[in-house]
Amino acid sequence: MYYEPYKGKKKGKGRKRRSFGEWLVQGLLKLIALILAIGLIVLGLLYALPPGLFAVEPEGVNLALTDGLPLDSVNVLLLGVDDLREGAQRSDAVMIASVGYGKFRLTSVMRDTLVEIPGHGRNKLNAAYAYGGAEMVMRTLNQNFGLNIMHYAQVDYVSLAMLIDAIGGVEITITDAERERLNATMLEARRVFKPLGYTAREVTRYGDDILLDGLQAASYARIRKIDSDYMRTSRQRTLIAAILKKIRSNLWNPVMMARLARTVMAAVNTNMSLLQILSLGEKALLSGSVEQLRLPVEGSFTDDGAKLDVTSYPANHDAFMQFVYG
């Protein structure tokens, strides 16, 4: 019997040992991939949280909620408070952001609308803030228009400017008259923002997609003298839409998103939890175009130049219900 002579195993060349630098780079790449995967899972879970989950009335506050409204959208009061005039305590902007799956709808409520303010009689809507802050504004809107607003987010002139600067400004189409007026508004406001280190930069161009910094954009939202309060509420909604557009275009910019998150936590006064802010914010950012409404609706009020006297609150309730819930 013939046997092959034993030759033993050939020694292989062996695996090339990685340098410490290569090992570190590969480890970091794996860590980044893991963090991104976890982040995507968290974002998915936040988005999946149903809007109705947040329909919980804050304890110890009577908001005069209307029962039976659908829970596929959450209505959040957006308040702009005027801190530029000495002693000013009235809300300068009153809007309702309605957020749901795939939709973000924005409703302006005219600040000169006559309403019944609980415990204070009949007055303009913007007086409600002076009587009881954001809670009184929510209660007043709920009671007069048959709504269910439980949450609010409030900014003043400077904090709005800070938010816009955090995202690198916004692009807005402005007219020459708007350009002149917003420059004048910045000049009038220098008492407030100059001590904070802000420098007003004059807007020299007008037309489509003009890049405005925080102070310029906040001044744009306050313009009223060149036309009317109706147009000012339209500008305020335009600004919100421009902010959303800018954030959407930078969703994968971690530096900007981190800067925005820090600014929101520092500059925005709200009764929403971090979980609510993240879940509703994600839904707003991933929604389609921003649809807009103004209350009171045409044909439901009279206007004497100083105040709006509502002739049919049910008509406004129905218009809001159709707009938000369809």
NORVEN-V370931 format. One record per run of one state. SS is the DSSP state (H for helix, E for strand, C for the rest). FROM is the first residue (numbers start at 1). LEN is the number of residues. If there is no record, write none. Layout:
ss-><SS,SS>
from-><FROM,FROM>
len-><LEN,LEN>
This chain:
ss-><C,H,C,H,C,E,C,E,C,E,C,E,C,E,C,H,C,E,H,C,E,C,H,C,H,C,E,C,H,C,H,C,H,C,E,C,H,C,E,C,E,C,E,C,H,C>
from-><1,20,49,51,55,73,82,91,101,103,110,113,118,121,125,127,146,151,157,167,170,175,176,189,190,197,207,213,214,221,229,249,254,268,269,271,274,286,291,296,301,304,308,311,313,326>
len-><19,29,2,4,18,9,9,10,2,7,3,5,3,4,2,19,5,6,10,3,5,1,13,1,7,10,6,1,7,8,20,5,14,1,2,3,12,5,5,5,3,4,3,2,13,1>
